[in-house]
Amino acid sequence: MNIEPERKGKAMVSNARPIRETTPSTFHKSRALVIGLTLALTASVIGFVAPAAQAAIPTTVTLTFDDANADQVPAASFINGLGMKGTFFTPSGYIGVPGYMNVTDVLGLQTAGNEIGGHSVTHPDLTTMNVDEVTRQVCNDRVNLTAMGLDIQNFAYPFASENAAVESIVQQCGYNSARGLGDIRSKVPESATFPFFENIPPANPYVTGAPDQVDNTWTLLDLQNLVTDANTNGGGWIQYTFHHIGTGVDPSSGVADPLTVSTELFQEFSTWLAGQVTAGTVVVKTVKEVIGGTTKPTVAGPAAPAPRTLGNLIQNPSMETPGPNDSPYPNCWAPGSYGVNTPVYTAVSPGHGGTATAARQIGLSNYVGGDAKFLQQMDLGQCAPSATPGNTYLAKAWYKATGVTQFEAYYRTGLGSWVYWTASPWFVASPTEWAQASWTTPAVPAGATAISIGLNIFANGTLITDDYELYDTTTVRAFTDVPSTSQFYREVSWASDNQITTGYSDGTFRPLQNIDRNAMAAFMYRLAGSPAYTPPAVSHFTDVPSTGPFYKEVNWLFDAGITTGYGDGTFRPFGPVNRDAVAAFLYRMNGKPAVPANAPTFVDVAPSNQFYNEIRWLAATGITTGYDGNLFKPVQPIARDAMAAFVYRYNQNFPKG
């Protein structure tokens, strides 16, 4: 996904810069030992029967170009002038974005006899997404490109990342084949035991083998060896993969993409290859010409989920929920990096919430330039926070950092193109203590439909991030009676921003007022994510009528097993809630977990107390710290600000995905 910024210009901001592709070693790690198993499994899943290998003589070469970079257009003219055609795998979301091809460019390539193929809408790692989003990415890319007047038959996996489920979706979307990378022997040392070519027809057309992508370390001899080695060993199919032809330098940043070959080298190789065609040792074909087949009808992907506009817009803000398909990254999050550096992404514990949580760490080494970060997945609506043009957004995140850090922000527009937007001021280093970064974005640009943010690291060292928040500032409410100096200002603000409390109509929160059982039920229901629930026609409690303000929430509390009410069948909705009862409610909401043997005790909570273990659990999780003198004050009614603190800390320990 080409999204990253360059650190140039003013000290407090970054400028736009496309990100590098996955390095070749990444492909080998995931595929070198399992390619045979993957092919067999995929053939079984999609019903494809692998034909016997029939090596083609002479060697068939396909020149493929990924990502619709604008500098591929003159390269296409050069090979076309030599009588050769190429296949251009094109993310439809990139079309028309500065630095990439426009519709006229891709139509011109097709008219000249080149092939245009699909490459997903926004170029994500498809294996980290759920089925609906993968289907949108793959199917809608073909729909978009077809609507431009292009004949789309074949596909290439972004980052060469695929599995049996993704392969099946590619087939369902009407593609005739899909190219991988890193399966054929090349200059990369890890490929030394790989085959010299792909067979024609390939054993599995939905993972066709190709050498590693060409980058700025390749020489003319490296390029030539793919052909000569294939010919020496019987001949077959070689798919070259190019990205940038020329300097590969982004004009806004001055940084060259390492996936670049110079114009001189490309032309020298192309001229040599044309000579091989003339000599009869090579034929050059597009993927379409090798695979064959007809153009199938387009199939649209499912509609994206309705935009989220209230509360924290970031899904999986704690980064706790794992991604699908054993992804190494949290659900709805993806790593991003650019420039010359080596990032390593890991999970570390404890996270900001305490011993029960984890956070995500980026370790950066070999730093020359660029940065690394985690970002919300830049997708078509499954994970990316929705945005309203003209609105501003409040971003927050907790971090530990050996150096300064800042938010980077991107937005989605058009068919699904993601572009760099802006950056926050720097936040100070905090190597050992958690610090919270907070920043309000500028107004979202016209045409934007979603945004993505993340704290970055741009020097050798480590950055740990956790507990992200993002709110539309039009929904953020400040209470007149909760100033920033209040003891629980952060907790009350969080509860308000996340729609757990709405306060009172006069703009107050009334922090020191005791919370009643009615309002407590509403807090708990909203803390649980306001789950779908249909209340009973007849209330579980004699004093909670169906016309009551929190009828649904109170009855949900009963059906969820969080409250039993009183022995006389009442709930007493307007009665105060004692601190020990809140401990019981939160403990039950958490599923009545085992209480650690070494959980803290309080001098005023005897073992005979009916909620003794629940209170000890509350202390063990850090949800309560008690009062001076090791007191808990179990029968004291809880104030509204203290209740906000309890639910805030509960969420830190047990965040929702």
C-alpha positions as CSV (number, residue, x, y, z in Angstrom):
1,M,0.0,0.0,0.0
2,N,1.6,3.2,-1.2
3,I,0.9,5.7,1.5
4,E,3.9,6.8,3.4
5,P,5.3,10.4,4.0
6,E,8.8,11.7,3.8
7,R,10.2,13.7,6.7
8,K,11.3,16.9,5.0
9,G,10.6,20.6,5.3
10,K,9.3,22.0,8.6
11,A,10.4,20.2,11.7
12,M,6.9,19.5,12.8
13,V,5.4,17.9,9.7
14,S,6.0,15.3,7.1
15,N,5.3,15.4,3.4
16,A,3.6,12.8,1.2
17,R,5.7,9.8,0.1
18,P,4.7,6.4,-1.3
19,I,5.7,3.4,0.9
20,R,8.0,0.6,-0.2
21,E,6.6,-2.8,-1.1
22,T,7.3,-5.9,1.0
23,T,10.9,-7.0,0.7
24,P,11.7,-10.3,-1.1
25,S,12.7,-12.0,2.1
26,T,9.2,-11.6,3.4
27,F,7.8,-13.7,0.5
28,H,10.3,-16.5,1.1
29,K,9.6,-16.7,4.8
30,S,5.9,-17.3,4.1
31,R,6.2,-19.5,1.0
32,A,9.5,-21.3,0.6
33,L,8.6,-24.4,2.7
34,V,4.9,-24.5,2.1
35,I,4.4,-23.8,-1.6
36,G,3.6,-27.4,-2.5
37,L,1.1,-27.7,0.4
38,T,-0.5,-24.4,-0.6
39,L,-1.0,-25.4,-4.2
40,A,-2.5,-28.7,-3.2
41,L,-4.8,-27.2,-0.7
42,T,-5.9,-24.4,-3.1
43,A,-6.6,-26.9,-5.8
44,S,-8.8,-28.8,-3.4
45,V,-10.6,-25.7,-2.2
46,I,-11.4,-24.1,-5.6
47,G,-12.0,-27.4,-7.4
48,F,-9.1,-26.9,-9.8
49,V,-7.3,-30.1,-11.0
50,A,-3.6,-29.4,-11.8
51,P,-2.7,-30.6,-15.2
52,A,0.6,-32.4,-15.9
53,A,3.5,-30.0,-16.3
54,Q,4.2,-29.2,-19.9
55,A,7.3,-27.0,-20.2
56,A,7.2,-24.5,-23.0
57,I,10.2,-24.2,-25.4
58,P,11.4,-21.6,-26.0
59,T,11.1,-19.8,-22.6
60,T,8.0,-17.6,-22.3
61,V,8.6,-14.2,-20.7
62,T,6.0,-11.9,-19.3
63,L,6.9,-8.3,-18.3
64,T,4.6,-7.3,-15.5
65,F,4.4,-3.9,-13.8
66,D,2.7,-3.3,-10.5
67,D,0.9,-0.4,-8.9
68,A,0.2,1.9,-11.8
69,N,3.2,4.2,-11.2
70,A,3.3,7.0,-13.8
71,D,6.9,6.2,-14.8
72,Q,5.8,2.9,-16.2
73,V,4.1,4.7,-19.2
74,P,7.3,5.7,-21.0
75,A,8.7,2.2,-20.2
76,A,5.6,0.7,-21.9
77,S,6.3,2.9,-25.0
78,F,9.8,1.6,-25.1
79,I,9.0,-2.1,-25.0
80,N,6.1,-1.6,-27.4
81,G,8.5,0.0,-29.8
82,L,10.5,-3.2,-29.7
83,G,7.4,-5.2,-30.5
84,M,6.8,-6.5,-26.9
85,K,3.8,-6.0,-24.7
86,G,3.4,-5.9,-20.9
87,T,0.9,-6.7,-18.2
88,F,0.1,-3.8,-15.8
89,F,-1.4,-4.8,-12.5
90,T,-3.3,-1.7,-11.5
91,P,-5.0,-0.8,-8.2
92,S,-8.1,1.1,-9.3
93,G,-7.9,3.4,-6.2
94,Y,-4.6,4.8,-7.5
95,I,-5.9,5.9,-10.9
96,G,-5.8,9.6,-11.2
97,V,-3.7,10.2,-8.0
98,P,-0.6,12.4,-8.5
99,G,2.4,10.2,-9.3
100,Y,0.2,7.4,-10.8
101,M,-1.5,6.8,-14.1
102,N,-4.8,8.4,-15.0
103,V,-7.6,6.8,-17.0
104,T,-6.2,8.1,-20.3
105,D,-2.9,6.4,-19.5
106,V,-4.3,3.0,-18.8
107,L,-6.7,3.1,-21.8
108,G,-3.7,4.1,-24.0
109,L,-1.7,1.1,-22.7
110,Q,-4.6,-1.2,-23.5
111,T,-5.0,0.3,-27.0
112,A,-1.3,-0.3,-27.7
113,G,-1.8,-4.0,-27.0
114,N,-0.7,-4.2,-23.4
115,E,-2.8,-5.9,-20.7
116,I,-4.3,-4.2,-17.7
117,G,-4.9,-6.5,-14.7
118,G,-6.4,-6.1,-11.2
119,H,-4.3,-5.5,-8.1
120,S,-7.1,-4.7,-5.5
121,V,-8.6,-1.3,-4.9
122,T,-6.3,0.1,-2.2
123,H,-3.4,-2.5,-2.3
124,P,-3.8,-4.0,1.2
125,D,-2.5,-7.3,2.6
126,L,-5.6,-9.3,1.8
127,T,-4.9,-12.1,4.3
128,T,-5.3,-9.7,7.2
129,M,-8.9,-8.8,6.2
130,N,-12.2,-10.4,6.7
131,V,-14.1,-12.1,3.8
132,D,-16.3,-9.1,3.0
133,E,-13.5,-6.6,2.8
134,V,-11.4,-9.0,0.7
135,T,-14.3,-9.4,-1.6
136,R,-14.8,-5.7,-1.9
137,Q,-11.1,-5.2,-2.6
138,V,-10.8,-7.8,-5.3
139,C,-14.2,-7.7,-6.9
140,N,-14.7,-3.9,-6.9
141,D,-11.2,-3.4,-8.4
142,R,-12.3,-5.4,-11.4
143,V,-15.7,-3.5,-11.5
144,N,-13.9,-0.2,-11.3
145,L,-11.4,-1.0,-14.0
146,T,-14.0,-2.5,-16.3
147,A,-16.1,0.7,-15.9
148,M,-13.1,2.6,-17.3
149,G,-13.3,0.6,-20.5
150,L,-10.6,-2.0,-19.6
151,D,-10.7,-5.7,-20.2
152,I,-9.7,-7.3,-16.9
153,Q,-8.9,-11.0,-16.8
154,N,-6.0,-11.5,-14.4
155,F,-4.9,-10.4,-11.0
156,A,-1.8,-10.0,-8.8
157,Y,-1.8,-10.3,-5.1
158,P,-0.7,-7.1,-3.2
159,F,2.5,-7.9,-1.3
160,A,2.2,-11.5,-2.8
161,S,0.1,-12.3,0.2
162,E,-2.6,-14.9,-0.3
163,N,-4.2,-18.0,1.2
164,A,-6.8,-20.5,0.0
165,A,-9.7,-18.3,1.0
166,V,-8.3,-15.3,-0.8
167,E,-7.6,-17.4,-3.9
168,S,-11.1,-18.6,-3.9
169,I,-12.5,-15.0,-3.8
170,V,-10.2,-14.0,-6.7
171,Q,-11.8,-16.8,-8.7
172,Q,-15.3,-15.9,-7.7
173,C,-14.7,-12.3,-8.8
174,G,-14.1,-13.5,-12.3
175,Y,-10.4,-13.5,-12.7
176,N,-8.7,-16.2,-14.7
177,S,-5.4,-16.2,-12.8
178,A,-3.5,-14.5,-10.0
179,R,0.3,-13.9,-9.7
180,G,2.3,-14.5,-6.6
181,L,6.0,-13.5,-6.1
182,G,9.2,-15.2,-4.8
183,D,8.4,-18.7,-6.0
184,I,10.9,-18.9,-8.8
185,R,14.7,-19.0,-8.5
186,S,16.4,-15.6,-8.8
187,K,19.3,-13.6,-7.5
188,V,17.8,-13.7,-4.0
189,P,19.8,-16.3,-1.9
190,E,16.8,-17.7,-0.2
191,S,15.4,-18.9,-3.6
192,A,18.4,-21.1,-4.4
193,T,16.3,-24.3,-4.2
194,F,13.3,-23.0,-6.0
195,P,12.3,-24.1,-9.6
196,F,13.8,-22.2,-12.5
197,F,10.4,-21.4,-14.1
198,E,6.6,-21.7,-13.8
199,N,5.0,-24.4,-16.0
200,I,2.6,-23.7,-18.8
201,P,-0.1,-24.2,-18.0
202,P,0.6,-23.5,-14.3
203,A,-0.3,-26.2,-11.7
204,N,-2.5,-23.6,-10.0
205,P,-3.5,-20.6,-12.1
206,Y,-4.6,-18.7,-8.9
207,V,-1.0,-18.7,-7.5
208,T,1.3,-18.5,-10.5
209,G,4.9,-18.6,-9.6
210,A,7.2,-15.6,-10.3
211,P,10.7,-14.6,-9.3
212,D,11.2,-11.9,-6.7
213,Q,10.3,-8.3,-7.7
214,V,13.0,-6.4,-9.4
215,D,14.7,-3.7,-7.2
216,N,17.6,-1.3,-7.3
217,T,20.1,-4.0,-6.5
218,W,19.5,-6.0,-9.7
219,T,22.0,-5.9,-12.5
220,L,21.7,-6.6,-16.2
221,L,23.2,-10.0,-15.6
222,D,20.7,-10.7,-12.8
223,L,17.8,-9.9,-15.2
224,Q,19.3,-12.0,-18.0
225,N,20.0,-15.0,-15.8
226,L,16.3,-15.6,-15.3
227,V,15.9,-16.3,-19.0
228,T,19.2,-18.1,-19.5
229,D,18.7,-20.4,-16.5
230,A,15.1,-21.2,-17.6
231,N,16.3,-22.1,-21.1
232,T,19.2,-24.2,-19.8
233,N,16.8,-26.2,-17.7
234,G,14.2,-26.9,-20.3
235,G,12.3,-23.7,-20.7
236,G,9.1,-22.5,-19.0
237,W,7.4,-19.2,-17.9
238,I,9.2,-16.3,-16.3
239,Q,7.2,-13.3,-15.0
240,Y,9.3,-10.2,-14.3
241,T,7.8,-7.8,-11.8
242,F,8.8,-4.1,-12.1
243,H,7.5,-1.1,-10.0
244,H,9.4,2.1,-10.9
245,I,11.4,2.7,-14.1
246,G,13.6,5.8,-13.9
247,T,14.7,7.5,-10.6
248,G,11.8,6.3,-8.5
249,V,12.1,9.6,-6.6
250,D,8.9,11.1,-5.2
251,P,8.9,14.8,-6.2
252,S,7.3,15.9,-2.9
253,S,10.0,14.1,-0.8
254,G,13.1,13.6,-2.8
255,V,13.3,10.0,-1.7
256,A,13.8,7.1,-4.2
257,D,11.8,4.0,-3.9
258,P,14.1,1.0,-3.6
259,L,11.8,-0.9,-6.0
260,T,13.3,1.1,-8.9
261,V,15.4,0.2,-11.9
262,S,17.0,2.9,-13.9
263,T,15.7,3.8,-17.4
264,E,19.1,2.9,-18.8
265,L,19.1,-0.6,-17.2
266,F,15.5,-1.2,-18.2
267,Q,16.1,-0.3,-21.8
268,E,19.3,-2.2,-22.0
269,F,17.6,-5.4,-20.7
270,S,14.5,-4.8,-22.9
271,T,16.7,-4.5,-26.0
272,W,18.6,-7.7,-25.0
273,L,15.3,-9.4,-24.5
274,A,14.0,-8.3,-27.9
275,G,17.2,-9.8,-29.4
276,Q,16.4,-13.1,-27.7
277,V,13.0,-13.0,-29.4
278,T,14.6,-12.4,-32.7
279,A,17.0,-15.3,-32.1
280,G,14.1,-17.6,-31.3
281,T,15.1,-18.4,-27.8
282,V,12.3,-16.4,-26.1
283,V,8.7,-15.4,-26.7
284,V,7.3,-12.4,-24.9
285,K,3.6,-12.6,-24.0
286,T,1.1,-10.9,-21.7
287,V,-0.4,-12.9,-18.8
288,K,-3.7,-13.0,-20.8
289,E,-1.9,-14.6,-23.7
290,V,-0.3,-17.3,-21.5
291,I,-3.3,-18.1,-19.4
292,G,-6.0,-17.8,-22.0
293,G,-9.7,-17.9,-21.2
294,T,-12.5,-15.5,-21.7
295,T,-13.5,-12.3,-20.0
296,K,-16.1,-13.2,-17.3
297,P,-18.9,-10.9,-16.0
298,T,-18.0,-8.6,-13.2
299,V,-19.2,-9.3,-9.7
300,A,-19.6,-6.5,-7.1
301,G,-18.4,-6.9,-3.6
302,P,-20.7,-6.5,-0.6
303,A,-21.7,-3.0,0.6
304,A,-19.4,-1.5,3.3
305,P,-20.7,-1.3,6.8
306,A,-22.5,1.9,7.7
307,P,-20.1,4.6,8.8
308,R,-19.5,5.0,12.5
309,T,-20.0,8.7,13.6
310,L,-20.3,8.5,17.4
311,G,-17.9,7.6,20.1
312,N,-14.4,6.2,19.4
313,L,-14.2,5.7,15.6
314,I,-11.2,3.4,15.9
315,Q,-12.0,-0.3,15.8
316,N,-9.9,-2.4,18.1
317,P,-8.4,0.7,19.7
318,S,-6.5,-1.3,22.3
319,M,-4.9,-3.4,19.5
320,E,-5.8,-6.5,21.6
321,T,-8.0,-8.4,19.2
322,P,-5.9,-10.5,16.8
323,G,-6.4,-10.2,13.0
324,P,-7.9,-13.0,10.9
325,N,-6.1,-15.9,9.4
326,D,-3.4,-15.9,12.1
327,S,-2.3,-12.4,11.1
328,P,0.7,-11.2,13.1
329,Y,-1.0,-7.8,13.4
330,P,-4.0,-6.7,15.4
331,N,-7.4,-6.7,13.8
332,C,-8.0,-3.5,11.8
333,W,-4.4,-2.4,12.0
334,A,-1.5,-2.6,9.6
335,P,2.2,-1.7,9.7
336,G,3.5,1.1,7.5
337,S,7.0,2.2,6.8
338,Y,9.0,4.0,4.2
339,G,12.6,5.2,3.6
340,V,15.8,3.4,4.6
341,N,15.4,1.7,8.0
342,T,14.5,-1.7,9.5
343,P,11.3,-1.9,11.5
344,V,10.3,-4.9,13.6
345,Y,6.7,-5.0,14.8
346,T,5.9,-7.0,18.0
347,A,3.3,-7.3,20.8
348,V,4.6,-6.5,24.3
349,S,3.0,-6.8,27.8
350,P,1.9,-5.2,30.0
351,G,0.2,-2.6,27.9
352,H,-1.2,0.7,29.1
353,G,-4.1,-0.9,30.9
354,G,-2.0,-3.1,33.1
355,T,-1.0,-6.7,33.5
356,A,-4.1,-8.0,31.6
357,T,-3.4,-6.1,28.4
358,A,-0.8,-5.9,25.7
359,A,0.5,-3.1,23.5
360,R,2.3,-2.9,20.1
361,Q,6.0,-2.1,19.8
362,I,8.0,-0.9,16.8
363,G,11.7,-1.4,17.1
364,L,13.7,0.6,14.5
365,S,17.3,0.0,13.5
366,N,19.6,0.8,10.6
367,Y,17.9,4.1,10.4
368,V,18.9,6.4,7.5
369,G,15.6,8.1,6.7
370,G,11.8,7.6,6.7
371,D,9.7,6.3,9.6
372,A,7.5,3.3,10.7
373,K,4.1,3.2,12.4
374,F,0.9,1.2,12.9
375,L,-2.1,2.6,11.2
376,Q,-5.8,1.8,10.9
377,Q,-6.2,-0.6,8.0
378,M,-6.6,1.5,4.8
379,D,-9.6,-0.3,3.4
380,L,-13.0,0.3,1.8
381,G,-15.0,0.6,5.0
382,Q,-14.5,-2.5,7.2
383,C,-12.0,-0.9,9.6
384,A,-11.0,2.6,8.5
385,P,-12.7,5.4,10.6
386,S,-15.3,7.3,8.5
387,A,-14.8,11.0,8.1
388,T,-16.9,14.0,7.2
389,P,-15.3,16.7,5.1
390,G,-14.9,20.0,7.0
391,N,-15.0,18.4,10.4
392,T,-12.0,18.1,12.7
393,Y,-11.1,15.0,14.7
394,L,-9.6,14.6,18.2
395,A,-6.9,11.9,18.2
396,K,-5.4,10.4,21.3
397,A,-3.0,7.6,22.0
398,W,-0.8,6.3,24.9
399,Y,2.9,5.7,24.2
400,K,6.3,5.0,25.4
401,A,9.1,6.3,23.1
402,T,12.8,6.6,23.2
403,G,12.6,9.6,21.0
404,V,10.0,12.2,19.9
405,T,6.9,10.9,18.1
406,Q,4.0,12.4,16.2
407,F,0.7,11.4,14.6
408,E,0.7,10.9,10.9
409,A,-2.7,11.2,9.2
410,Y,-4.1,9.9,5.8
411,Y,-7.4,10.1,4.1
412,R,-9.4,8.1,1.6
413,T,-11.1,9.6,-1.5
414,G,-12.3,8.7,-4.9
415,L,-12.6,5.0,-5.7
416,G,-10.5,4.2,-2.7
417,S,-7.2,6.0,-3.0
418,W,-5.4,6.7,0.2
419,V,-3.2,9.8,0.3
420,Y,-1.0,11.4,2.9
421,W,-2.8,14.3,4.7
422,T,-0.8,15.9,7.5
423,A,1.1,15.4,10.8
424,S,0.8,16.6,14.3
425,P,3.4,18.5,16.3
426,W,6.0,16.3,18.0
427,F,5.4,14.7,21.4
428,V,8.2,14.4,23.8
429,A,10.2,11.2,24.4
430,S,8.9,9.1,27.3
431,P,11.1,5.9,27.5
432,T,9.8,4.4,30.7
433,E,6.5,6.0,31.6
434,W,3.2,6.0,29.7
435,A,2.4,9.4,28.2
436,Q,-0.7,10.4,26.3
437,A,-0.5,12.2,22.9
438,S,-3.5,14.4,22.1
439,W,-4.1,16.3,18.9
440,T,-7.0,17.9,17.0
441,T,-6.6,17.5,13.2
442,P,-7.2,20.3,10.7
443,A,-10.5,20.2,8.9
444,V,-10.9,17.1,6.7
445,P,-10.4,17.9,3.0
446,A,-13.2,17.9,0.6
447,G,-14.0,14.6,-1.0
448,A,-12.5,12.6,1.9
449,T,-14.6,9.6,3.2
450,A,-12.3,8.1,5.8
451,I,-9.1,8.8,7.7
452,S,-6.3,6.8,9.3
453,I,-3.9,7.9,12.0
454,G,-0.9,6.5,13.9
455,L,2.0,7.5,16.0
456,N,5.4,7.1,14.3
457,I,9.0,6.5,15.0
458,F,11.7,8.1,12.9
459,A,15.0,7.3,14.6
460,N,16.7,4.1,15.9
461,G,15.0,3.1,19.1
462,T,11.5,1.8,20.2
463,L,8.0,3.1,20.2
464,I,5.2,1.4,22.1
465,T,1.6,2.5,21.4
466,D,-1.7,1.5,22.9
467,D,-5.3,2.6,23.5
468,Y,-6.0,4.9,20.6
469,E,-9.0,7.2,20.4
470,L,-10.5,9.2,17.5
471,Y,-13.6,11.4,17.9
472,D,-15.4,13.7,15.6
473,T,-15.1,17.0,17.5
474,T,-18.7,17.9,16.7
475,T,-19.7,15.1,19.1
476,V,-17.1,15.9,21.9
477,R,-18.8,17.5,24.8
478,A,-17.2,19.4,27.7
479,F,-19.1,19.7,31.0
480,T,-19.3,23.1,32.7
481,D,-18.7,21.6,36.1
482,V,-15.8,19.3,35.2
483,P,-12.8,21.5,34.6
484,S,-9.5,20.1,33.3
485,T,-8.1,20.3,36.9
486,S,-10.7,17.9,38.2
487,Q,-9.4,14.6,39.7
488,F,-11.3,12.5,37.1
489,Y,-11.3,14.9,34.2
490,R,-9.8,12.4,31.8
491,E,-12.1,9.6,32.9
492,V,-15.2,11.7,32.7
493,S,-14.2,13.1,29.3
494,W,-13.5,9.5,28.0
495,A,-17.0,8.4,29.2
496,S,-18.6,11.3,27.5
497,D,-16.6,11.0,24.2
498,N,-17.6,7.3,24.1
499,Q,-21.3,8.0,24.7
500,I,-21.3,6.2,28.0
501,T,-22.6,9.3,29.7
502,T,-24.5,12.2,28.1
503,G,-24.6,14.3,31.2
504,Y,-27.5,16.6,31.9
505,S,-29.4,19.0,29.5
506,D,-28.0,22.0,31.3
507,G,-24.4,21.1,30.3
508,T,-23.4,19.7,33.6
509,F,-22.2,16.3,34.7
510,R,-22.7,16.7,38.4
511,P,-19.6,14.7,39.3
512,L,-20.0,14.6,43.1
513,Q,-23.6,13.6,42.9
514,N,-24.3,9.9,43.8
515,I,-25.2,7.8,40.8
516,D,-28.5,6.0,41.0
517,R,-29.1,2.5,40.0
518,N,-31.0,3.5,36.8
519,A,-28.0,5.6,35.5
520,M,-25.6,2.8,36.6
521,A,-27.5,0.4,34.4
522,A,-27.2,2.8,31.5
523,F,-23.4,3.2,32.1
524,M,-23.0,-0.6,32.1
525,Y,-25.0,-1.2,29.0
526,R,-23.1,1.4,27.0
527,L,-19.8,0.2,28.4
528,A,-20.7,-3.2,27.0
529,G,-21.1,-1.6,23.6
530,S,-24.9,-1.1,23.6
531,P,-25.5,-4.7,22.5
532,A,-28.5,-5.6,20.4
533,Y,-31.2,-6.5,22.9
534,T,-35.0,-6.6,22.9
535,P,-36.4,-6.1,26.4
536,P,-39.3,-8.3,27.6
537,A,-42.8,-7.1,27.3
538,V,-43.2,-7.5,31.0
539,S,-40.4,-6.1,33.2
540,H,-38.3,-8.3,35.4
541,F,-38.8,-5.8,38.2
542,T,-42.1,-4.5,39.6
543,D,-40.8,-1.0,40.0
544,V,-39.3,-0.6,36.5
545,P,-42.2,0.1,34.1
546,S,-41.9,-0.1,30.4
547,T,-42.3,3.7,30.3
548,G,-39.2,4.2,32.5
549,P,-36.2,6.1,31.1
550,F,-33.9,3.1,31.3
551,Y,-36.3,0.2,30.9
552,K,-34.2,-1.5,28.3
553,E,-30.9,-1.0,30.1
554,V,-32.2,-2.3,33.4
555,N,-33.7,-5.4,32.0
556,W,-30.6,-6.1,29.9
557,L,-28.6,-5.9,33.2
558,F,-30.8,-8.7,34.6
559,D,-30.7,-10.9,31.5
560,A,-27.0,-10.5,31.3
561,G,-26.7,-11.9,34.8
562,I,-25.2,-8.7,36.2
563,T,-27.9,-7.9,38.6
564,T,-30.5,-10.0,40.4
565,G,-32.4,-7.1,42.0
566,Y,-33.8,-7.3,45.5
567,G,-35.6,-10.2,47.1
568,D,-38.9,-8.4,46.9
569,G,-38.8,-8.3,43.1
570,T,-37.7,-4.6,42.9
571,F,-34.7,-3.0,41.3
572,R,-35.0,0.4,43.2
573,P,-33.9,2.4,40.1
574,F,-33.6,5.7,41.9
575,G,-31.7,4.3,44.9
576,P,-28.0,5.0,45.3
577,V,-25.4,2.4,44.2
578,N,-22.9,1.5,46.9
579,R,-19.2,0.9,46.0
580,D,-19.4,-2.8,46.9
581,A,-22.3,-3.3,44.6
582,V,-20.4,-1.7,41.7
583,A,-17.6,-4.2,42.4
584,A,-20.1,-7.0,42.0
585,F,-21.6,-5.6,38.9
586,L,-18.3,-5.2,37.1
587,Y,-17.1,-8.6,38.3
588,R,-20.2,-10.3,36.9
589,M,-19.9,-8.3,33.7
590,N,-16.4,-9.8,33.3
591,G,-17.8,-13.3,33.6
592,K,-17.0,-14.0,37.3
593,P,-13.3,-14.7,36.7
594,A,-11.1,-16.5,39.3
595,V,-9.8,-14.1,41.9
596,P,-6.0,-14.2,42.3
597,A,-4.9,-15.7,45.7
598,N,-2.7,-12.7,46.2
599,A,-5.4,-10.1,45.4
600,P,-5.3,-7.1,47.7
601,T,-7.5,-6.8,50.7
602,F,-8.9,-3.7,52.5
603,V,-9.1,-3.3,56.3
604,D,-12.7,-2.4,56.1
605,V,-13.8,-5.4,53.9
606,A,-13.9,-8.5,56.0
607,P,-14.0,-12.0,54.5
608,S,-17.6,-12.2,55.7
609,N,-18.6,-9.3,53.4
610,Q,-20.9,-10.6,50.7
611,F,-18.8,-9.0,48.0
612,Y,-15.4,-9.7,49.5
613,N,-14.0,-11.6,46.5
614,E,-15.5,-9.1,44.0
615,I,-13.8,-6.2,45.8
616,R,-10.5,-8.0,45.9
617,W,-10.8,-8.7,42.1
618,L,-11.6,-5.0,41.5
619,A,-8.3,-4.1,43.4
620,A,-6.3,-6.8,41.6
621,T,-7.2,-5.4,38.2
622,G,-6.4,-1.8,39.3
623,I,-10.0,-0.7,38.7
624,T,-10.0,0.6,42.3
625,T,-7.1,1.9,44.3
626,G,-9.2,2.5,47.4
627,Y,-8.7,5.3,49.9
628,D,-5.9,6.3,52.2
629,G,-5.5,4.0,55.1
630,N,-6.1,0.9,52.9
631,L,-9.9,1.6,53.0
632,F,-12.4,0.7,50.4
633,K,-15.6,2.2,52.0
634,P,-17.8,-0.6,50.6
635,V,-21.2,0.8,51.7
636,Q,-20.5,4.3,50.7
637,P,-22.6,5.4,47.7
638,I,-20.4,5.9,44.6
639,A,-20.3,9.4,43.0
640,R,-20.8,9.9,39.3
641,D,-17.1,10.9,38.7
642,A,-15.9,7.8,40.5
643,M,-18.2,5.6,38.5
644,A,-16.7,7.2,35.3
645,A,-13.3,6.3,36.7
646,F,-14.3,2.7,37.3
647,V,-15.7,2.1,33.8
648,Y,-12.7,3.9,32.3
649,R,-10.3,1.6,34.1
650,Y,-12.4,-1.5,33.3
651,N,-12.2,-0.6,29.6
652,Q,-8.4,-0.2,29.9
653,N,-8.2,-3.7,31.4
654,F,-10.8,-5.4,29.3
655,P,-11.2,-3.5,26.0
656,K,-13.7,-4.4,23.4
657,G,-12.4,-5.4,20.0
